[in-house]
Amino acid sequence: MKENYYFSHDSNALTDPKILSMRCEYGMEGYGIFWAIVEMLRVQEEYKLELNKLNYNALKMLCMTQIDIEDFINKCINEYSLFETDEKYFWSDSLCERMEKKDDVRQKRKSAADKRWDKKEIDTNAVQNDTNAMQVQCKQNANAMQNDTKERKEKERKENKEKDFINTSCSEPKGSKPEEEIIIELTLNDKSKYPVYKEDIERWVELYPAVDVIQELRKMEGWIEANPQKRKTKTGIKRFINSWLSKEQDKGGNLVGMPHSTTLSNMPKQFKTAKEKSYEAMRRFVGGDSFD
């Protein structure tokens, strides 16, 4: 685990008489240098620094200051009593006392943690013994449950088989039609296709006799492709188709005045009977042979 280099200091250090005496000469820059030195002492193994040129230069570079660091440390030792020395090393008694308490607390926590791990190991062995005993019971329970599961699955399989038989034997759902009867498909708003069947077209031919239904359906698909944001839903597409065909019928349709070949001869055979009937009705409506 990475060492945490935190250390505490008094919140009123700024007004400590020793600090004030040092600040009187060096100002807040000296206050910053002092704490930089304390932080450097904190990371040393015994919280001490050797009095030598190497450390003076290192601290001067660290603090980016023009103050003479050697002179500053000597005054902190001899005049301000902020550091102690044995003529080879210097240190802070306050820092050492705080770190001694911190180290003592850390050691106690480590000892407590070791005891917890030892206890946990003992408890783990006891749990393992209980586990072995439980495994035997669980195995017996599992065998019983497995038999119950097999019986339940067999019952479900039979029920599903009966449901499949009923579903396949029932008549085709209302509204569904053989796929081969799909004449054209219109794209819906969810990009699925709405199938138009032969029966639908025959019904629309009867309702809108003046309209070329297939051609209008092609126009609808073209309009839908050109206006994807206006595509219809599954429930709204029939209303859209009827509205379109109704408007075309009100306009007079697109069969009146058109060549006969464009309306009947191009139509699929399965529509001709109904279309021819509507066409004959339109001929009578608009005036006989002039319709051709």
Secondary structure, DSSP 8 states (H G I E B T S, - for coil): ----------TTGGG-HHHHHHHHHHHHHHHHHHHHHHHHHHTSTTSEEE-SHHHHHHHHHHHT--S-HHHHHHHHHHTS--SEE-SSEEE-HHHHHHHHHHHHHHHHHHHHHHHHHHHHHHHHHHHHHHHHHHHHHHHHHHHHHHHHHHHHHHHHHHHHHHHHHHHHHS---TT---GGGEEEEEE-TTS-EEEEEHHHHHHHHHH-TTS-HHHHHHHHHHHHHH-GGG---TTTHHHHHHHHHHHHHHTTTTTTTS-GGGTTTTS-HHHHHHHHHHHHHHHHHHTGGGG-
